[in-house]
Amino acid sequence: MRDEIASALGVSETRVTTPTWSDHIYSCTYVYPNGSIVISVKELAKADTTTAYFNGLAAKLGKKDVIPGLAQGAFLAPNDDVVVRKDYKVLLVDVHGISQHFIPAMSRSDVATNIASAIMSCWSGA
């Protein structure tokens, strides 16, 4: 996954934190010289609980834009985070730890969307 994310951004992380697993959320932080990005995946057991969790994040974070064609639903939050639903999993790419100029040619929302797309391309059946 690290190579895919580096390719999507055109920059490699300096390290990735040891992943954590709590409340069915797998999470790690990609650390760069000028900021960090938290990637987490919530695993759920059924379609209705997955939908409820996805919709709950939309209510909590807000929806700035819908991202068409990405998995089974995706949106960009007003804070530039990206949330994606795939099967019984919900991915959150949290970019609050980077500046708008983290990568000069990409906005922070582009960074989050590119990471989400790279991750989805690796998930089976994405």
MARKOL-340564 format. One line per field, with one value per atom (N, C-alpha, C): residue number from 1; x negated, y, z negated; residue in three letters; atom name. Coordinates in Angstrom, 3 decimals, decimal comma. Atoms other than C-alpha are relative to their C-alpha. Layout:
// MARKOL-340564
selum	c(NUM;...)
px	c(X;...)
py	c(Y;...)
pz	c(Z;...)
mardren	c(ala;...)
drenmar	c(CA;...)
END
This chain:
// MARKOL-340564
selum	c(1;1;1;2;2;2;3;3;3;4;4;4;5;5;5;6;6;6;7;7;7;8;8;8;9;9;9;10;10;10;11;11;11;12;12;12;13;13;13;14;14;14;15;15;15;16;16;16;17;17;17;18;18;18;19;19;19;20;20;20;21;21;21;22;22;22;23;23;23;24;24;24;25;25;25;26;26;26;27;27;27;28;28;28;29;29;29;30;30;30;31;31;31;32;32;32;33;33;33;34;34;34;35;35;35;36;36;36;37;37;37;38;38;38;39;39;39;40;40;40;41;41;41;42;42;42;43;43;43;44;44;44;45;45;45;46;46;46;47;47;47;48;48;48;49;49;49;50;50;50;51;51;51;52;52;52;53;53;53;54;54;54;55;55;55;56;56;56;57;57;57;58;58;58;59;59;59;60;60;60;61;61;61;62;62;62;63;63;63;64;64;64;65;65;65;66;66;66;67;67;67;68;68;68;69;69;69;70;70;70;71;71;71;72;72;72;73;73;73;74;74;74;75;75;75;76;76;76;77;77;77;78;78;78;79;79;79;80;80;80;81;81;81;82;82;82;83;83;83;84;84;84;85;85;85;86;86;86;87;87;87;88;88;88;89;89;89;90;90;90;91;91;91;92;92;92;93;93;93;94;94;94;95;95;95;96;96;96;97;97;97;98;98;98;99;99;99;100;100;100;101;101;101;102;102;102;103;103;103;104;104;104;105;105;105;106;106;106;107;107;107;108;108;108;109;109;109;110;110;110;111;111;111;112;112;112;113;113;113;114;114;114;115;115;115;116;116;116;117;117;117;118;118;118;119;119;119;120;120;120;121;121;121;122;122;122;123;123;123;124;124;124;125;125;125;126;126;126)
px	c(-0,823;0,000;-0,874;0,869;-2,858;-0,445;0,449;-4,117;1,131;-1,136;-0,643;0,325;-0,271;-0,113;-1,109;1,116;-3,584;0,139;-0,189;-2,857;1,147;-1,160;0,518;-0,322;0,342;-1,074;-1,262;1,280;-4,486;-1,001;0,903;-6,129;0,154;-0,031;-7,048;0,035;-0,036;-6,351;-1,378;1,242;-9,248;0,164;-0,307;-7,544;1,513;-1,400;-4,242;0,049;-0,093;-3,195;0,474;-0,495;-2,485;1,526;-1,464;1,118;0,646;-0,775;3,704;1,304;-1,280;6,878;0,831;-0,859;9,640;1,411;-1,411;13,440;0,217;-0,095;13,080;-0,513;0,615;11,063;-1,501;1,422;7,671;-0,502;0,457;5,667;-1,521;1,428;2,175;-0,196;0,318;0,513;-1,200;1,099;-1,625;-0,656;0,718;-4,257;-0,921;0,815;-5,907;-0,796;0,777;-8,527;0,832;-0,782;-5,838;1,452;-1,355;-2,770;0,287;-0,380;-0,882;1,441;-1,320;2,155;0,399;-0,507;4,260;0,962;-0,856;5,832;0,610;-0,664;8,434;1,096;-1,048;10,806;0,820;-0,929;13,837;0,607;-0,602;14,947;1,311;-1,326;18,632;0,522;-0,462;20,692;1,129;-1,172;23,749;0,150;-0,216;24,894;0,670;-0,712;27,284;-0,873;0,889;24,658;-1,099;0,981;22,175;0,607;-0,697;24,707;0,171;-0,193;25,455;-1,307;1,294;21,757;-0,433;0,347;21,105;0,832;-0,882;24,127;-0,289;0,369;23,069;-1,231;1,173;19,682;0,398;-0,469;21,470;0,678;-0,662;23,596;-1,009;1,004;20,610;-0,957;1,003;18,121;0,618;-0,622;20,543;-0,451;0,326;20,534;-0,197;0,298;18,852;0,321;-0,242;19,009;0,134;-0,043;19,956;-1,091;1,047;17,112;0,578;-0,634;18,712;-0,991;0,792;17,437;-1,031;0,984;15,398;0,703;-0,571;16,414;1,523;-1,463;20,020;0,553;-0,392;20,155;-1,210;1,128;17,680;0,362;-0,223;17,703;-1,225;1,020;15,396;0,660;-0,516;15,968;-0,490;0,443;15,710;-1,428;1,371;12,406;-1,010;0,818;11,037;-0,276;0,113;11,190;0,851;-0,776;12,467;0,474;-0,611;14,823;0,504;-0,381;15,393;0,611;-0,644;17,723;-0,257;0,207;16,849;0,387;-0,509;18,754;0,349;-0,291;18,779;-1,141;1,110;15,861;0,194;-0,038;15,613;-1,399;1,332;12,339;0,124;0,101;11,502;-1,438;1,317;8,553;0,047;-0,022;7,951;-1,246;1,119;5,790;-0,142;0,093;6,163;-1,427;1,384;2,465;-0,945;0,835;1,232;0,554;-0,425;1,349;0,611;-0,554;3,148;-1,103;1,124;-0,301;-0,959;0,787;-1,505;-0,734;0,574;-2,103;0,404;-0,332;-2,315;1,022;-0,898;-0,434;1,362;-1,251;2,398;0,574;-0,664;4,950;0,060;-0,119;5,439;1,115;-1,073;8,715;-0,455;0,558;6,852;-0,883;0,850;4,346;0,875;-0,885;7,158;0,687;-0,679;8,999;-0,961;0,993;5,829;-0,378;0,293;5,023;1,162;-1,173;8,574;0,090;-0,034;8,443;-1,077;1,090;5,084;0,352;-0,384;6,403;1,112;-1,101;9,602;-0,479;0,512;7,588;-0,676;0,638;5,886;0,995;-0,989;9,043;0,610;-0,544;10,328;1,395;-1,283;13,175;0,309;-0,256;12,747;0,248)
py	c(-1,190;0,000;1,263;-1,180;2,381;0,457;-0,356;2,241;0,633;-0,530;2,876;1,433;-1,354;5,907;0,949;-0,848;7,275;0,326;-0,227;6,852;0,981;-0,889;8,601;1,445;-1,349;11,564;0,562;-0,451;11,682;0,322;-0,216;11,753;-1,187;1,115;9,042;0,514;-0,325;9,104;-0,263;0,280;9,180;-1,215;1,199;6,526;-0,180;0,314;4,823;-0,518;0,436;4,415;-1,451;1,349;0,995;0,046;-0,016;0,215;-0,338;0,305;0,162;-0,660;0,665;-1,908;0,221;-0,293;-0,609;0,246;-0,161;-0,818;-0,305;0,444;-2,576;1,051;-1,008;0,357;-0,273;0,162;-0,319;1,376;-1,358;2,915;0,096;-0,317;4,172;1,413;-1,360;7,485;-0,028;-0,173;8,274;1,338;-1,190;10,752;0,476;-0,660;13,173;1,109;-1,066;15,846;1,241;-1,217;18,543;-0,276;0,280;16,845;-1,487;1,403;13,625;-0,210;0,382;11,814;-1,275;1,168;9,372;-0,750;0,860;6,474;-1,038;0,979;4,358;-0,713;0,813;1,588;-0,626;0,608;0,626;-1,226;1,240;-2,994;-0,224;0,216;-3,655;-1,363;1,367;-6,845;-0,125;0,098;-5,996;1,278;-1,139;-3,703;1,168;-1,107;-1,703;0,742;-0,690;-0,996;0,767;-0,716;-0,040;1,290;-1,197;2,368;1,018;-0,908;3,821;0,685;-0,589;4,353;1,017;-0,900;5,908;1,281;-1,168;8,203;0,810;-0,707;9,037;0,872;-0,828;10,233;1,194;-1,108;12,314;1,070;-0,965;13,920;0,715;-0,570;14,470;0,947;-0,780;15,740;1,002;-0,792;17,215;-0,514;0,405;16,651;1,245;-1,102;19,133;-0,427;0,559;16,932;-1,507;1,447;13,411;-0,332;0,436;11,549;-1,159;1,058;9,583;-1,076;1,097;6,186;-0,600;0,544;5,429;-0,961;1,081;2,111;0,070;0,026;1,991;1,282;-1,292;5,582;0,691;-0,764;8,309;1,472;-1,443;11,932;0,715;-0,922;14,832;0,863;-0,818;16,560;1,436;-1,393;20,354;0,227;-0,130;19,831;-0,713;0,676;17,956;-1,470;1,439;14,476;-0,712;0,813;11,702;-1,248;1,187;8,920;-0,866;0,933;5,818;-1,244;1,238;2,867;-1,093;1,164;-0,581;-1,234;1,186;-3,725;0,365;-0,289;-3,738;0,754;-0,793;-1,345;1,464;-1,437;2,437;0,561;-0,602;4,185;1,492;-1,433;7,607;0,428;-0,588;9,574;1,394;-1,221;12,335;0,825;-0,840;15,126;1,287;-1,246;17,697;0,302;-0,190;17,189;0,504;-0,566;18,640;1,357;-1,325;22,133;-0,083;-0,063;23,185;-0,097;0,014;23,367;-1,154;1,196;19,933;-0,487;0,316;19,063;1,145;-1,216;22,178;-0,171;0,161;20,735;-0,583;0,618;19,214;0,746;-0,526;20,676;-1,104;0,994;18,942;-0,996;0,924;17,487;-0,942;0,882;16,131;-1,079;0,964;14,469;-1,103;0,983;12,763;-0,885;0,764;11,717;-0,957;0,874;10,334;-1,176;1,097;8,306;-0,990;0,881;6,941;-0,831;0,731;5,993;-1,075;0,982;4,256;-1,184;1,081;2,265;-0,848;0,745;1,311;-0,874;0,798;0,078;-1,284;1,186;-2,420;-0,935;0,836;-3,692;-0,959;1,036;-6,902;0,397;-0,314;-6,239;1,468;-1,439;-2,460;0,513)
pz	c(0,000;0,000;0,000;0,082;-0,774;1,388;-1,352;2,807;0,813;-0,738;4,223;-0,439;0,505;1,988;0,438;-0,452;2,785;1,478;-1,433;6,489;0,255;-0,175;6,164;-0,364;0,461;4,391;0,639;-0,532;6,019;-1,089;1,131;2,588;-0,956;0,951;0,073;-1,427;1,417;-3,629;-0,614;0,701;-6,084;-0,900;0,769;-8,204;-0,085;0,274;-8,906;-1,423;1,389;-12,520;-0,076;0,237;-13,954;0,021;-0,079;-13,051;-1,347;1,196;-15,822;0,422;-0,220;-16,091;-1,257;1,135;-18,359;0,510;-0,377;-18,115;1,483;-1,397;-14,749;0,989;-0,869;-13,372;0,074;-0,280;-11,805;0,422;-0,265;-11,751;-0,047;0,053;-10,980;0,555;-0,426;-10,301;0,929;-0,948;-7,275;-0,333;0,449;-8,449;1,124;-1,030;-6,006;-0,675;0,626;-6,660;-0,353;0,229;-6,493;-0,378;0,457;-7,968;-0,088;0,108;-8,561;0,433;-0,497;-7,178;-0,728;0,713;-9,189;0,920;-0,813;-7,328;-0,925;0,849;-9,073;0,779;-0,609;-8,071;-1,119;0,949;-10,122;0,659;-0,494;-9,627;-0,738;0,565;-10,146;0,442;-0,233;-10,092;1,017;-0,868;-7,988;0,832;-0,892;-5,209;-0,719;0,640;-7,398;-1,009;0,939;-10,072;0,745;-0,827;-7,346;0,515;-0,486;-5,861;-1,120;1,141;-9,299;-0,386;0,347;-10,042;1,050;-1,108;-6,608;-0,081;0,103;-6,980;-1,254;1,228;-10,540;0,198;-0,307;-9,276;0,872;-0,839;-6,641;-0,852;0,887;-9,360;-0,895;0,897;-11,660;0,730;-0,731;-9,061;0,973;-1,054;-6,529;1,359;-1,370;-2,789;0,848;-0,920;-0,482;1,429;-1,327;2,629;-0,095;-0,186;3,628;1,014;-0,927;5,344;0,811;-0,796;8,180;0,434;-0,551;9,261;-0,921;0,932;6,154;-0,951;0,811;4,573;0,001;0,097;3,313;-0,610;0,527;2,170;-0,587;0,526;1,365;-0,020;0,046;0,325;-0,544;0,485;-0,340;-1,068;1,093;-3,676;0,154;-0,071;-4,078;-0,496;0,498;-5,965;0,895;-1,020;-2,871;-0,276;0,207;-4,435;1,046;-0,926;-2,173;-0,740;0,583;-3,271;1,143;-1,054;-1,133;-0,631;0,443;-1,598;1,030;-0,874;-0,174;-0,795;0,686;-1,177;-1,443;1,406;-5,005;-0,658;0,511;-5,394;0,381;-0,273;-5,607;-0,235;0,012;-4,806;-0,293;0,262;-6,229;0,235;-0,239;-4,854;-0,622;0,803;-7,404;0,311;-0,436;-6,000;-0,815;0,782;-8,785;-0,441;0,437;-9,620;1,085;-1,065;-6,312;0,412;-0,449;-4,887;1,395;-1,352;-1,713;1,041;-0,936;-0,121;-0,299;0,309;-1,273;1,241;-1,307;2,378;0,919;-0,747;4,580;1,127;-1,145;7,563;-0,386;0,443;5,452;-1,183;1,188;3,101;-1,052;1,069;-0,226;0,321;-0,381;1,057;1,109;-1,035;4,108;-0,621;0,703;1,780;-0,591;0,632;-0,163;1,038;-1,052;3,002;0,690;-0,640;4,609;-0,898;0,926;1,497;-0,031;0,030;1,325;1,277;-1,275;5,010;0,051;0,015;4,557;-0,893;0,911;1,607;0,625;-0,611;3,435;1,145;-1,117;6,413;-0,495;0,574;4,072;-0,672;0,683;2,369;1,007;-0,879;3,899;0,506;-0,611;6,318;0,070;-0,008;6,129;1,386)
mardren	c(met;met;met;arg;arg;arg;asp;asp;asp;glu;glu;glu;ile;ile;ile;ala;ala;ala;ser;ser;ser;ala;ala;ala;leu;leu;leu;gly;gly;gly;val;val;val;ser;ser;ser;glu;glu;glu;thr;thr;thr;arg;arg;arg;val;val;val;thr;thr;thr;thr;thr;thr;pro;pro;pro;thr;thr;thr;trp;trp;trp;ser;ser;ser;asp;asp;asp;his;his;his;ile;ile;ile;tyr;tyr;tyr;ser;ser;ser;cys;cys;cys;thr;thr;thr;tyr;tyr;tyr;val;val;val;tyr;tyr;tyr;pro;pro;pro;asn;asn;asn;gly;gly;gly;ser;ser;ser;ile;ile;ile;val;val;val;ile;ile;ile;ser;ser;ser;val;val;val;lys;lys;lys;glu;glu;glu;leu;leu;leu;ala;ala;ala;lys;lys;lys;ala;ala;ala;asp;asp;asp;thr;thr;thr;thr;thr;thr;thr;thr;thr;ala;ala;ala;tyr;tyr;tyr;phe;phe;phe;asn;asn;asn;gly;gly;gly;leu;leu;leu;ala;ala;ala;ala;ala;ala;lys;lys;lys;leu;leu;leu;gly;gly;gly;lys;lys;lys;lys;lys;lys;asp;asp;asp;val;val;val;ile;ile;ile;pro;pro;pro;gly;gly;gly;leu;leu;leu;ala;ala;ala;gln;gln;gln;gly;gly;gly;ala;ala;ala;phe;phe;phe;leu;leu;leu;ala;ala;ala;pro;pro;pro;asn;asn;asn;asp;asp;asp;asp;asp;asp;val;val;val;val;val;val;val;val;val;arg;arg;arg;lys;lys;lys;asp;asp;asp;tyr;tyr;tyr;lys;lys;lys;val;val;val;leu;leu;leu;leu;leu;leu;val;val;val;asp;asp;asp;val;val;val;his;his;his;gly;gly;gly;ile;ile;ile;ser;ser;ser;gln;gln;gln;his;his;his;phe;phe;phe;ile;ile;ile;pro;pro;pro;ala;ala;ala;met;met;met;ser;ser;ser;arg;arg;arg;ser;ser;ser;asp;asp;asp;val;val;val;ala;ala;ala;thr;thr;thr;asn;asn;asn;ile;ile;ile;ala;ala;ala;ser;ser;ser;ala;ala;ala;ile;ile;ile;met;met;met;ser;ser;ser;cys;cys;cys;trp;trp;trp;ser;ser;ser;gly;gly;gly;ala;ala;ala)
drenmar	c(N;CA;C;N;CA;C;N;CA;C;N;CA;C;N;CA;C;N;CA;C;N;CA;C;N;CA;C;N;CA;C;N;CA;C;N;CA;C;N;CA;C;N;CA;C;N;CA;C;N;CA;C;N;CA;C;N;CA;C;N;CA;C;N;CA;C;N;CA;C;N;CA;C;N;CA;C;N;CA;C;N;CA;C;N;CA;C;N;CA;C;N;CA;C;N;CA;C;N;CA;C;N;CA;C;N;CA;C;N;CA;C;N;CA;C;N;CA;C;N;CA;C;N;CA;C;N;CA;C;N;CA;C;N;CA;C;N;CA;C;N;CA;C;N;CA;C;N;CA;C;N;CA;C;N;CA;C;N;CA;C;N;CA;C;N;CA;C;N;CA;C;N;CA;C;N;CA;C;N;CA;C;N;CA;C;N;CA;C;N;CA;C;N;CA;C;N;CA;C;N;CA;C;N;CA;C;N;CA;C;N;CA;C;N;CA;C;N;CA;C;N;CA;C;N;CA;C;N;CA;C;N;CA;C;N;CA;C;N;CA;C;N;CA;C;N;CA;C;N;CA;C;N;CA;C;N;CA;C;N;CA;C;N;CA;C;N;CA;C;N;CA;C;N;CA;C;N;CA;C;N;CA;C;N;CA;C;N;CA;C;N;CA;C;N;CA;C;N;CA;C;N;CA;C;N;CA;C;N;CA;C;N;CA;C;N;CA;C;N;CA;C;N;CA;C;N;CA;C;N;CA;C;N;CA;C;N;CA;C;N;CA;C;N;CA;C;N;CA;C;N;CA;C;N;CA;C;N;CA;C;N;CA;C;N;CA;C;N;CA;C;N;CA;C;N;CA;C;N;CA;C;N;CA;C;N;CA;C;N;CA;C;N;CA;C;N;CA;C;N;CA;C;N;CA;C;N;CA;C;N;CA;C;N;CA;C;N;CA;C;N;CA;C;N;CA;C;N;CA;C;N;CA;C;N;CA;C;N;CA;C)
END
